[in-house]
Amino acid sequence: MLIVSIDLSFKNIYKSWHDFRRGKRFSLEINNFENYLEENLFDLWRDLNHNNYSHGAYSRFIVNDTKKREIFVSGVRDRIVHRLIYNYLVDICDKTFIDDVWSNRTEKGLLKAIFKVQFFLRKFKNKYVWRSDIKKFFDSVNHTALLSAIGLKVGDNQALEIIKKIVDSYSVNQKTGIPIGNLTSQIFSNIYFNEFDRFVKHHLKPLAYLRYGDDFIIIDNKLRINNNRTRSIDFLKQNLFLSINPNNDIIIKARQGVKFLGVIITKDRVDLNNRNWQKSLENVNIQNLSSYRGLVKNFFNYEKLKYFDYNLLSKIDIK
Protein backbone atom coordinates (compact mmCIF):
# COMPACT_ATOMS: atom_id res chain seq x y z
CA MET A 1 0.00 0.00 0.00
CA LEU A 2 1.32 3.42 -0.98
CA ILE A 3 1.17 5.63 2.11
CA VAL A 4 -0.29 9.06 1.35
CA SER A 5 0.32 11.53 4.17
CA ILE A 6 -2.49 13.82 5.20
CA ASP A 7 -1.88 17.53 4.62
CA LEU A 8 -2.50 19.33 7.92
CA SER A 9 -0.95 22.61 6.82
CA PHE A 10 -2.71 25.86 7.67
CA LYS A 11 -3.20 26.38 3.92
CA ASN A 12 -5.10 23.10 3.53
CA ILE A 13 -7.20 23.72 6.64
CA TYR A 14 -8.09 27.14 5.20
CA LYS A 15 -9.04 25.42 1.92
CA SER A 16 -11.21 22.96 3.85
CA TRP A 17 -12.97 25.93 5.47
CA HIS A 18 -13.72 27.40 2.05
CA ASP A 19 -14.91 24.03 0.73
CA PHE A 20 -17.20 23.74 3.75
CA ARG A 21 -18.43 27.35 3.56
CA ARG A 22 -19.28 27.28 -0.16
CA GLY A 23 -23.04 27.26 -0.71
CA LYS A 24 -23.93 27.36 2.98
CA ARG A 25 -26.75 29.62 4.07
CA PHE A 26 -26.24 32.21 6.76
CA SER A 27 -26.29 30.87 10.30
CA LEU A 28 -25.35 32.46 13.59
CA GLU A 29 -22.80 29.72 14.29
CA ILE A 30 -21.04 30.14 10.94
CA ASN A 31 -21.11 33.93 11.32
CA ASN A 32 -19.58 33.77 14.80
CA PHE A 33 -16.84 31.43 13.58
CA GLU A 34 -16.15 33.69 10.61
CA ASN A 35 -15.83 36.78 12.80
CA TYR A 36 -12.69 35.25 14.36
CA LEU A 37 -11.74 33.13 11.38
CA GLU A 38 -7.96 33.33 11.50
CA GLU A 39 -7.84 32.71 15.24
CA ASN A 40 -10.29 29.77 15.02
CA LEU A 41 -8.47 28.14 12.11
CA PHE A 42 -5.11 28.58 13.83
CA ASP A 43 -6.48 26.89 16.97
CA LEU A 44 -7.74 24.02 14.81
CA TRP A 45 -4.38 23.76 13.00
CA ARG A 46 -2.56 23.61 16.32
CA ASP A 47 -4.86 20.95 17.79
CA LEU A 48 -4.68 18.73 14.69
CA ASN A 49 -0.90 18.96 14.42
CA HIS A 50 -0.30 18.33 18.14
CA ASN A 51 -2.78 15.44 18.38
CA ASN A 52 -5.02 17.48 20.70
CA TYR A 53 -8.09 17.54 18.46
CA SER A 54 -11.26 16.15 19.99
CA HIS A 55 -14.64 15.94 18.29
CA GLY A 56 -17.47 18.01 19.73
CA ALA A 57 -21.10 17.18 20.43
CA TYR A 58 -23.88 16.87 17.85
CA SER A 59 -27.12 18.79 17.42
CA ARG A 60 -30.14 16.61 16.66
CA PHE A 61 -33.17 17.43 14.55
CA ILE A 62 -35.89 15.61 12.60
CA VAL A 63 -36.55 15.89 8.86
CA ASN A 64 -39.55 14.57 6.96
CA ASP A 65 -38.91 14.13 3.24
CA THR A 66 -39.62 10.64 1.91
CA LYS A 67 -39.57 9.35 5.50
CA LYS A 68 -38.97 10.58 9.02
CA ARG A 69 -35.25 10.69 9.81
CA GLU A 70 -33.03 11.87 12.65
CA ILE A 71 -30.20 14.09 11.47
CA PHE A 72 -27.18 14.77 13.67
CA VAL A 73 -25.08 17.82 12.81
CA SER A 74 -21.66 18.76 14.14
CA GLY A 75 -20.36 22.20 14.94
CA VAL A 76 -18.51 24.31 12.37
CA ARG A 77 -15.06 23.39 13.67
CA ASP A 78 -15.76 19.67 13.32
CA ARG A 79 -17.35 20.07 9.90
CA ILE A 80 -14.15 21.70 8.64
CA VAL A 81 -12.29 18.59 9.81
CA HIS A 82 -14.93 16.40 8.12
CA ARG A 83 -14.29 18.25 4.85
CA LEU A 84 -10.54 17.86 5.26
CA ILE A 85 -10.89 14.10 5.86
CA TYR A 86 -13.47 13.72 3.10
CA ASN A 87 -11.16 15.34 0.53
CA TYR A 88 -8.25 13.20 1.72
CA LEU A 89 -10.20 9.93 1.54
CA VAL A 90 -11.83 10.66 -1.82
CA ASP A 91 -8.41 11.24 -3.40
CA ILE A 92 -7.18 7.90 -2.07
CA CYS A 93 -10.26 5.70 -2.24
CA ASP A 94 -12.51 6.76 -5.10
CA LYS A 95 -10.31 5.18 -7.77
CA THR A 96 -10.48 1.85 -5.91
CA PHE A 97 -14.29 1.65 -6.11
CA ILE A 98 -15.91 -0.38 -8.88
CA ASP A 99 -17.62 1.49 -11.69
CA ASP A 100 -21.09 0.29 -10.61
CA VAL A 101 -21.10 2.51 -7.48
CA TRP A 102 -23.01 5.70 -8.28
CA SER A 103 -23.48 7.59 -5.00
CA ASN A 104 -21.32 10.54 -3.92
CA ARG A 105 -18.91 10.32 -6.85
CA THR A 106 -17.80 12.84 -9.46
CA GLU A 107 -19.47 12.32 -12.86
CA LYS A 108 -21.99 9.91 -11.30
CA GLY A 109 -25.01 10.82 -9.16
CA LEU A 110 -28.71 10.05 -8.81
CA LEU A 111 -30.03 10.91 -12.27
CA LYS A 112 -27.25 9.06 -14.06
CA ALA A 113 -27.79 6.05 -11.81
CA ILE A 114 -31.50 6.01 -12.68
CA PHE A 115 -30.83 6.12 -16.41
CA LYS A 116 -28.15 3.44 -16.06
CA VAL A 117 -30.75 1.17 -14.43
CA GLN A 118 -33.08 1.89 -17.35
CA PHE A 119 -30.28 0.89 -19.75
CA PHE A 120 -29.88 -2.40 -17.86
CA LEU A 121 -33.64 -3.08 -17.97
CA ARG A 122 -33.64 -2.48 -21.71
CA LYS A 123 -30.55 -4.64 -22.30
CA PHE A 124 -31.70 -7.50 -20.06
CA LYS A 125 -35.47 -7.23 -20.55
CA ASN A 126 -35.96 -11.01 -20.41
CA LYS A 127 -34.01 -11.47 -17.16
CA TYR A 128 -34.80 -10.95 -13.47
CA VAL A 129 -34.05 -8.10 -11.05
CA TRP A 130 -33.36 -8.43 -7.34
CA ARG A 131 -33.90 -5.00 -5.81
CA SER A 132 -33.00 -4.41 -2.17
CA ASP A 133 -31.57 -2.09 0.46
CA ILE A 134 -30.25 -2.30 4.00
CA LYS A 135 -32.35 -2.15 7.16
CA LYS A 136 -31.32 0.99 9.09
CA PHE A 137 -27.98 1.13 7.32
CA PHE A 138 -26.46 4.20 9.01
CA ASP A 139 -27.40 2.86 12.45
CA SER A 140 -25.90 -0.55 11.63
CA VAL A 141 -22.37 0.34 10.48
CA ASN A 142 -19.93 -1.50 12.73
CA HIS A 143 -17.10 0.79 13.88
CA THR A 144 -14.49 -1.96 14.05
CA ALA A 145 -15.31 -3.20 10.54
CA LEU A 146 -15.36 0.37 9.18
CA LEU A 147 -12.00 1.30 10.70
CA SER A 148 -10.54 -1.98 9.45
CA ALA A 149 -11.75 -1.22 5.90
CA ILE A 150 -10.31 2.30 6.07
CA GLY A 151 -7.03 0.93 7.44
CA LEU A 152 -6.64 -1.20 4.30
CA LYS A 153 -6.53 1.99 2.24
CA VAL A 154 -4.96 4.56 4.59
CA GLY A 155 -1.46 4.09 5.96
CA ASP A 156 -0.91 7.49 7.55
CA ASN A 157 -1.23 7.14 11.34
CA GLN A 158 -2.07 10.81 11.89
CA ALA A 159 -4.96 10.56 9.44
CA LEU A 160 -6.17 7.31 11.00
CA GLU A 161 -6.19 8.88 14.45
CA ILE A 162 -8.40 11.77 13.28
CA ILE A 163 -10.70 9.39 11.40
CA LYS A 164 -11.05 7.21 14.51
CA LYS A 165 -12.07 10.28 16.55
CA ILE A 166 -14.76 11.10 13.99
CA VAL A 167 -16.05 7.51 13.94
CA ASP A 168 -16.01 7.27 17.75
CA SER A 169 -17.83 10.61 18.13
CA TYR A 170 -21.18 8.99 17.41
CA SER A 171 -22.86 5.68 18.12
CA VAL A 172 -26.37 4.26 18.24
CA ASN A 173 -25.32 1.15 20.08
CA GLN A 174 -21.88 0.34 21.41
CA LYS A 175 -19.44 0.89 18.52
CA THR A 176 -22.22 0.94 15.92
CA GLY A 177 -23.61 3.69 13.71
CA ILE A 178 -22.53 6.74 11.71
CA PRO A 179 -24.54 10.00 11.57
CA ILE A 180 -26.50 10.81 8.42
CA GLY A 181 -25.57 14.49 8.76
CA ASN A 182 -21.79 14.04 8.53
CA LEU A 183 -20.10 14.65 5.18
CA THR A 184 -17.63 11.90 6.12
CA SER A 185 -20.50 9.39 6.34
CA GLN A 186 -20.82 9.58 2.55
CA ILE A 187 -17.29 8.38 1.85
CA PHE A 188 -17.40 6.01 4.86
CA SER A 189 -20.46 4.35 3.29
CA ASN A 190 -18.70 3.67 0.00
CA ILE A 191 -15.61 2.36 1.79
CA TYR A 192 -17.75 0.13 4.01
CA PHE A 193 -19.68 -1.30 1.05
CA ASN A 194 -16.60 -1.73 -1.13
CA GLU A 195 -16.02 -5.30 0.04
CA PHE A 196 -19.60 -6.23 -0.89
CA ASP A 197 -19.33 -4.45 -4.25
CA ARG A 198 -16.26 -6.52 -5.10
CA PHE A 199 -17.88 -9.72 -3.86
CA VAL A 200 -20.80 -9.15 -6.23
CA LYS A 201 -18.61 -8.12 -9.15
CA HIS A 202 -15.90 -10.79 -8.87
CA HIS A 203 -17.63 -13.75 -7.17
CA LEU A 204 -21.33 -13.58 -8.04
CA LYS A 205 -20.61 -12.09 -11.48
CA PRO A 206 -24.23 -11.17 -12.33
CA LEU A 207 -25.28 -9.75 -15.68
CA ALA A 208 -25.62 -6.32 -14.07
CA TYR A 209 -25.16 -4.66 -10.68
CA LEU A 210 -25.69 -1.09 -9.49
CA ARG A 211 -25.50 0.43 -6.02
CA TYR A 212 -26.50 3.91 -4.87
CA GLY A 213 -25.97 4.43 -1.13
CA ASP A 214 -27.41 1.32 0.48
CA ASP A 215 -29.88 0.71 -2.38
CA PHE A 216 -28.81 -1.81 -5.00
CA ILE A 217 -30.03 -4.04 -7.80
CA ILE A 218 -28.67 -7.27 -9.23
CA ILE A 219 -29.85 -8.54 -12.62
CA ASP A 220 -29.40 -12.15 -13.72
CA ASN A 221 -31.21 -15.09 -15.24
CA LYS A 222 -33.97 -17.03 -13.48
CA LEU A 223 -31.74 -19.86 -12.30
CA ARG A 224 -29.07 -17.61 -10.73
CA ILE A 225 -31.01 -14.71 -9.24
CA ASN A 226 -32.18 -16.53 -6.08
CA ASN A 227 -28.70 -17.93 -5.47
CA ASN A 228 -27.26 -14.42 -5.85
CA ARG A 229 -29.76 -13.16 -3.30
CA THR A 230 -28.96 -15.89 -0.76
CA ARG A 231 -25.20 -15.51 -1.06
CA SER A 232 -25.44 -11.70 -0.85
CA ILE A 233 -27.57 -11.81 2.31
CA ASP A 234 -25.10 -14.22 3.95
CA PHE A 235 -22.11 -12.08 2.94
CA LEU A 236 -23.66 -8.86 4.24
CA LYS A 237 -24.57 -10.45 7.55
CA GLN A 238 -21.28 -12.25 8.17
CA ASN A 239 -18.84 -9.63 6.90
CA LEU A 240 -20.55 -6.27 7.32
CA PHE A 241 -23.11 -7.04 10.07
CA LEU A 242 -25.91 -5.73 7.87
CA SER A 243 -29.43 -7.05 7.28
CA ILE A 244 -31.64 -6.70 4.23
CA ASN A 245 -34.73 -4.53 4.59
CA PRO A 246 -37.63 -7.01 4.26
CA ASN A 247 -39.92 -4.30 2.85
CA ASN A 248 -37.66 -3.83 -0.18
CA ASP A 249 -36.49 -7.39 -0.76
CA ILE A 250 -38.04 -7.98 -4.20
CA ILE A 251 -37.34 -10.22 -7.19
CA ILE A 252 -39.21 -9.20 -10.34
CA LYS A 253 -39.04 -9.70 -14.09
CA ALA A 254 -36.98 -6.94 -15.69
CA ARG A 255 -39.65 -6.21 -18.31
CA GLN A 256 -42.09 -5.28 -15.51
CA GLY A 257 -39.87 -2.42 -14.37
CA VAL A 258 -38.74 -1.67 -10.83
CA LYS A 259 -39.32 0.92 -8.09
CA PHE A 260 -35.85 2.17 -7.25
CA LEU A 261 -34.32 5.40 -5.90
CA GLY A 262 -37.70 7.07 -5.50
CA VAL A 263 -38.84 6.51 -9.09
CA ILE A 264 -40.53 3.84 -11.18
CA ILE A 265 -38.15 2.67 -13.91
CA THR A 266 -39.08 0.64 -16.98
CA LYS A 267 -37.13 0.02 -20.16
CA ASP A 268 -39.19 2.76 -21.89
CA ARG A 269 -39.78 5.46 -19.28
CA VAL A 270 -39.05 6.83 -15.80
CA ASP A 271 -41.76 8.22 -13.51
CA LEU A 272 -41.64 9.74 -10.08
CA ASN A 273 -43.69 7.62 -7.71
CA ASN A 274 -46.85 9.24 -6.35
CA ARG A 275 -45.28 10.14 -3.00
CA ASN A 276 -42.33 11.97 -4.57
CA TRP A 277 -44.59 13.66 -7.13
CA GLN A 278 -46.76 15.02 -4.31
CA LYS A 279 -43.66 16.07 -2.36
CA SER A 280 -42.42 17.99 -5.41
CA LEU A 281 -45.74 19.82 -5.67
CA GLU A 282 -45.77 20.63 -1.95
CA ASN A 283 -42.15 21.72 -1.62
CA VAL A 284 -41.54 23.70 -4.79
CA ASN A 285 -41.08 27.46 -4.41
CA ILE A 286 -39.37 30.26 -6.28
CA GLN A 287 -36.02 29.53 -4.57
CA ASN A 288 -35.83 25.82 -5.45
CA LEU A 289 -37.71 26.01 -8.75
CA SER A 290 -34.78 25.08 -10.99
CA SER A 291 -33.97 21.90 -9.07
CA TYR A 292 -37.54 20.60 -8.89
CA ARG A 293 -38.47 21.61 -12.45
CA GLY A 294 -35.36 19.84 -13.78
CA LEU A 295 -36.42 16.70 -11.92
CA VAL A 296 -39.95 16.82 -13.26
CA LYS A 297 -38.80 17.67 -16.79
CA ASN A 298 -36.60 14.58 -16.83
CA PHE A 299 -39.34 12.25 -15.63
CA PHE A 300 -42.70 13.48 -16.89
CA ASN A 301 -44.51 14.36 -20.09
CA TYR A 302 -45.42 17.84 -21.26
CA GLU A 303 -48.89 17.80 -19.70
CA LYS A 304 -47.58 17.03 -16.24
CA LEU A 305 -44.81 19.63 -16.61
CA LYS A 306 -47.51 22.23 -17.41
CA TYR A 307 -49.44 21.16 -14.30
CA PHE A 308 -46.26 21.52 -12.25
CA ASP A 309 -45.70 25.06 -13.57
CA TYR A 310 -49.34 25.97 -12.88
CA ASN A 311 -48.95 24.71 -9.32
CA LEU A 312 -45.90 26.95 -8.88
CA LEU A 313 -47.72 30.02 -10.23
CA SER A 314 -50.58 29.45 -7.82
CA LYS A 315 -48.12 29.82 -4.92
CA ILE A 316 -46.69 33.12 -6.15
CA ASP A 317 -48.58 36.30 -5.33
CA ILE A 318 -48.19 38.41 -8.47
CA LYS A 319 -49.43 41.99 -8.09
C-alpha positions as CSV (number, residue, x, y, z in Angstrom):
1,M,0.0,0.0,0.0
2,L,1.3,3.4,-1.0
3,I,1.2,5.6,2.1
4,V,-0.3,9.1,1.4
5,S,0.3,11.5,4.2
6,I,-2.5,13.8,5.2
7,D,-1.9,17.5,4.6
8,L,-2.5,19.3,7.9
9,S,-1.0,22.6,6.8
10,F,-2.7,25.9,7.7
11,K,-3.2,26.4,3.9
12,N,-5.1,23.1,3.5
13,I,-7.2,23.7,6.6
14,Y,-8.1,27.1,5.2
15,K,-9.0,25.4,1.9
16,S,-11.2,23.0,3.9
17,W,-13.0,25.9,5.5
18,H,-13.7,27.4,2.0
19,D,-14.9,24.0,0.7
20,F,-17.2,23.7,3.7
21,R,-18.4,27.4,3.6
22,R,-19.3,27.3,-0.2
23,G,-23.0,27.3,-0.7
24,K,-23.9,27.4,3.0
25,R,-26.8,29.6,4.1
26,F,-26.2,32.2,6.8
27,S,-26.3,30.9,10.3
28,L,-25.4,32.5,13.6
29,E,-22.8,29.7,14.3
30,I,-21.0,30.1,10.9
31,N,-21.1,33.9,11.3
32,N,-19.6,33.8,14.8
33,F,-16.8,31.4,13.6
34,E,-16.1,33.7,10.6
35,N,-15.8,36.8,12.8
36,Y,-12.7,35.3,14.4
37,L,-11.7,33.1,11.4
38,E,-8.0,33.3,11.5
39,E,-7.8,32.7,15.2
40,N,-10.3,29.8,15.0
41,L,-8.5,28.1,12.1
42,F,-5.1,28.6,13.8
43,D,-6.5,26.9,17.0
44,L,-7.7,24.0,14.8
45,W,-4.4,23.8,13.0
46,R,-2.6,23.6,16.3
47,D,-4.9,21.0,17.8
48,L,-4.7,18.7,14.7
49,N,-0.9,19.0,14.4
50,H,-0.3,18.3,18.1
51,N,-2.8,15.4,18.4
52,N,-5.0,17.5,20.7
53,Y,-8.1,17.5,18.5
54,S,-11.3,16.1,20.0
55,H,-14.6,15.9,18.3
56,G,-17.5,18.0,19.7
57,A,-21.1,17.2,20.4
58,Y,-23.9,16.9,17.8
59,S,-27.1,18.8,17.4
60,R,-30.1,16.6,16.7
61,F,-33.2,17.4,14.5
62,I,-35.9,15.6,12.6
63,V,-36.6,15.9,8.9
64,N,-39.5,14.6,7.0
65,D,-38.9,14.1,3.2
66,T,-39.6,10.6,1.9
67,K,-39.6,9.4,5.5
68,K,-39.0,10.6,9.0
69,R,-35.2,10.7,9.8
70,E,-33.0,11.9,12.6
71,I,-30.2,14.1,11.5
72,F,-27.2,14.8,13.7
73,V,-25.1,17.8,12.8
74,S,-21.7,18.8,14.1
75,G,-20.4,22.2,14.9
76,V,-18.5,24.3,12.4
77,R,-15.1,23.4,13.7
78,D,-15.8,19.7,13.3
79,R,-17.4,20.1,9.9
80,I,-14.2,21.7,8.6
81,V,-12.3,18.6,9.8
82,H,-14.9,16.4,8.1
83,R,-14.3,18.3,4.9
84,L,-10.5,17.9,5.3
85,I,-10.9,14.1,5.9
86,Y,-13.5,13.7,3.1
87,N,-11.2,15.3,0.5
88,Y,-8.3,13.2,1.7
89,L,-10.2,9.9,1.5
90,V,-11.8,10.7,-1.8
91,D,-8.4,11.2,-3.4
92,I,-7.2,7.9,-2.1
93,C,-10.3,5.7,-2.2
94,D,-12.5,6.8,-5.1
95,K,-10.3,5.2,-7.8
96,T,-10.5,1.8,-5.9
97,F,-14.3,1.6,-6.1
98,I,-15.9,-0.4,-8.9
99,D,-17.6,1.5,-11.7
100,D,-21.1,0.3,-10.6
101,V,-21.1,2.5,-7.5
102,W,-23.0,5.7,-8.3
103,S,-23.5,7.6,-5.0
104,N,-21.3,10.5,-3.9
105,R,-18.9,10.3,-6.8
106,T,-17.8,12.8,-9.5
107,E,-19.5,12.3,-12.9
108,K,-22.0,9.9,-11.3
109,G,-25.0,10.8,-9.2
110,L,-28.7,10.0,-8.8
111,L,-30.0,10.9,-12.3
112,K,-27.2,9.1,-14.1
113,A,-27.8,6.0,-11.8
114,I,-31.5,6.0,-12.7
115,F,-30.8,6.1,-16.4
116,K,-28.2,3.4,-16.1
117,V,-30.8,1.2,-14.4
118,Q,-33.1,1.9,-17.3
119,F,-30.3,0.9,-19.7
120,F,-29.9,-2.4,-17.9
121,L,-33.6,-3.1,-18.0
122,R,-33.6,-2.5,-21.7
123,K,-30.6,-4.6,-22.3
124,F,-31.7,-7.5,-20.1
125,K,-35.5,-7.2,-20.5
126,N,-36.0,-11.0,-20.4
127,K,-34.0,-11.5,-17.2
128,Y,-34.8,-11.0,-13.5
129,V,-34.1,-8.1,-11.0
130,W,-33.4,-8.4,-7.3
131,R,-33.9,-5.0,-5.8
132,S,-33.0,-4.4,-2.2
133,D,-31.6,-2.1,0.5
134,I,-30.2,-2.3,4.0
135,K,-32.4,-2.2,7.2
136,K,-31.3,1.0,9.1
137,F,-28.0,1.1,7.3
138,F,-26.5,4.2,9.0
139,D,-27.4,2.9,12.5
140,S,-25.9,-0.5,11.6
141,V,-22.4,0.3,10.5
142,N,-19.9,-1.5,12.7
143,H,-17.1,0.8,13.9
144,T,-14.5,-2.0,14.0
145,A,-15.3,-3.2,10.5
146,L,-15.4,0.4,9.2
147,L,-12.0,1.3,10.7
148,S,-10.5,-2.0,9.5
149,A,-11.7,-1.2,5.9
150,I,-10.3,2.3,6.1
151,G,-7.0,0.9,7.4
152,L,-6.6,-1.2,4.3
153,K,-6.5,2.0,2.2
154,V,-5.0,4.6,4.6
155,G,-1.5,4.1,6.0
156,D,-0.9,7.5,7.6
157,N,-1.2,7.1,11.3
158,Q,-2.1,10.8,11.9
159,A,-5.0,10.6,9.4
160,L,-6.2,7.3,11.0
161,E,-6.2,8.9,14.5
162,I,-8.4,11.8,13.3
163,I,-10.7,9.4,11.4
164,K,-11.1,7.2,14.5
165,K,-12.1,10.3,16.6
166,I,-14.8,11.1,14.0
167,V,-16.1,7.5,13.9
168,D,-16.0,7.3,17.7
169,S,-17.8,10.6,18.1
170,Y,-21.2,9.0,17.4
171,S,-22.9,5.7,18.1
172,V,-26.4,4.3,18.2
173,N,-25.3,1.1,20.1
174,Q,-21.9,0.3,21.4
175,K,-19.4,0.9,18.5
176,T,-22.2,0.9,15.9
177,G,-23.6,3.7,13.7
178,I,-22.5,6.7,11.7
179,P,-24.5,10.0,11.6
180,I,-26.5,10.8,8.4
181,G,-25.6,14.5,8.8
182,N,-21.8,14.0,8.5
183,L,-20.1,14.6,5.2
184,T,-17.6,11.9,6.1
185,S,-20.5,9.4,6.3
186,Q,-20.8,9.6,2.5
187,I,-17.3,8.4,1.9
188,F,-17.4,6.0,4.9
189,S,-20.5,4.4,3.3
190,N,-18.7,3.7,0.0
191,I,-15.6,2.4,1.8
192,Y,-17.8,0.1,4.0
193,F,-19.7,-1.3,1.1
194,N,-16.6,-1.7,-1.1
195,E,-16.0,-5.3,0.0
196,F,-19.6,-6.2,-0.9
197,D,-19.3,-4.5,-4.3
198,R,-16.3,-6.5,-5.1
199,F,-17.9,-9.7,-3.9
200,V,-20.8,-9.2,-6.2
201,K,-18.6,-8.1,-9.2
202,H,-15.9,-10.8,-8.9
203,H,-17.6,-13.7,-7.2
204,L,-21.3,-13.6,-8.0
205,K,-20.6,-12.1,-11.5
206,P,-24.2,-11.2,-12.3
207,L,-25.3,-9.8,-15.7
208,A,-25.6,-6.3,-14.1
209,Y,-25.2,-4.7,-10.7
210,L,-25.7,-1.1,-9.5
211,R,-25.5,0.4,-6.0
212,Y,-26.5,3.9,-4.9
213,G,-26.0,4.4,-1.1
214,D,-27.4,1.3,0.5
215,D,-29.9,0.7,-2.4
216,F,-28.8,-1.8,-5.0
217,I,-30.0,-4.0,-7.8
218,I,-28.7,-7.3,-9.2
219,I,-29.9,-8.5,-12.6
220,D,-29.4,-12.2,-13.7
221,N,-31.2,-15.1,-15.2
222,K,-34.0,-17.0,-13.5
223,L,-31.7,-19.9,-12.3
224,R,-29.1,-17.6,-10.7
225,I,-31.0,-14.7,-9.2
226,N,-32.2,-16.5,-6.1
227,N,-28.7,-17.9,-5.5
228,N,-27.3,-14.4,-5.8
229,R,-29.8,-13.2,-3.3
230,T,-29.0,-15.9,-0.8
231,R,-25.2,-15.5,-1.1
232,S,-25.4,-11.7,-0.9
233,I,-27.6,-11.8,2.3
234,D,-25.1,-14.2,3.9
235,F,-22.1,-12.1,2.9
236,L,-23.7,-8.9,4.2
237,K,-24.6,-10.5,7.6
238,Q,-21.3,-12.3,8.2
239,N,-18.8,-9.6,6.9
240,L,-20.6,-6.3,7.3
241,F,-23.1,-7.0,10.1
242,L,-25.9,-5.7,7.9
243,S,-29.4,-7.0,7.3
244,I,-31.6,-6.7,4.2
245,N,-34.7,-4.5,4.6
246,P,-37.6,-7.0,4.3
247,N,-39.9,-4.3,2.8
248,N,-37.7,-3.8,-0.2
249,D,-36.5,-7.4,-0.8
250,I,-38.0,-8.0,-4.2
251,I,-37.3,-10.2,-7.2
252,I,-39.2,-9.2,-10.3
253,K,-39.0,-9.7,-14.1
254,A,-37.0,-6.9,-15.7
255,R,-39.7,-6.2,-18.3
256,Q,-42.1,-5.3,-15.5
257,G,-39.9,-2.4,-14.4
258,V,-38.7,-1.7,-10.8
259,K,-39.3,0.9,-8.1
260,F,-35.8,2.2,-7.3
261,L,-34.3,5.4,-5.9
262,G,-37.7,7.1,-5.5
263,V,-38.8,6.5,-9.1
264,I,-40.5,3.8,-11.2
265,I,-38.1,2.7,-13.9
266,T,-39.1,0.6,-17.0
267,K,-37.1,0.0,-20.2
268,D,-39.2,2.8,-21.9
269,R,-39.8,5.5,-19.3
270,V,-39.0,6.8,-15.8
271,D,-41.8,8.2,-13.5
272,L,-41.6,9.7,-10.1
273,N,-43.7,7.6,-7.7
274,N,-46.8,9.2,-6.3
275,R,-45.3,10.1,-3.0
276,N,-42.3,12.0,-4.6
277,W,-44.6,13.7,-7.1
278,Q,-46.8,15.0,-4.3
279,K,-43.7,16.1,-2.4
280,S,-42.4,18.0,-5.4
281,L,-45.7,19.8,-5.7
282,E,-45.8,20.6,-2.0
283,N,-42.2,21.7,-1.6
284,V,-41.5,23.7,-4.8
285,N,-41.1,27.5,-4.4
286,I,-39.4,30.3,-6.3
287,Q,-36.0,29.5,-4.6
288,N,-35.8,25.8,-5.5
289,L,-37.7,26.0,-8.8
290,S,-34.8,25.1,-11.0
291,S,-34.0,21.9,-9.1
292,Y,-37.5,20.6,-8.9
293,R,-38.5,21.6,-12.4
294,G,-35.4,19.8,-13.8
295,L,-36.4,16.7,-11.9
296,V,-40.0,16.8,-13.3
297,K,-38.8,17.7,-16.8
298,N,-36.6,14.6,-16.8
299,F,-39.3,12.2,-15.6
300,F,-42.7,13.5,-16.9
301,N,-44.5,14.4,-20.1
302,Y,-45.4,17.8,-21.3
303,E,-48.9,17.8,-19.7
304,K,-47.6,17.0,-16.2
305,L,-44.8,19.6,-16.6
306,K,-47.5,22.2,-17.4
307,Y,-49.4,21.2,-14.3
308,F,-46.3,21.5,-12.2
309,D,-45.7,25.1,-13.6
310,Y,-49.3,26.0,-12.9
311,N,-49.0,24.7,-9.3
312,L,-45.9,27.0,-8.9
313,L,-47.7,30.0,-10.2
314,S,-50.6,29.4,-7.8
315,K,-48.1,29.8,-4.9
316,I,-46.7,33.1,-6.1
317,D,-48.6,36.3,-5.3
318,I,-48.2,38.4,-8.5
319,K,-49.4,42.0,-8.1
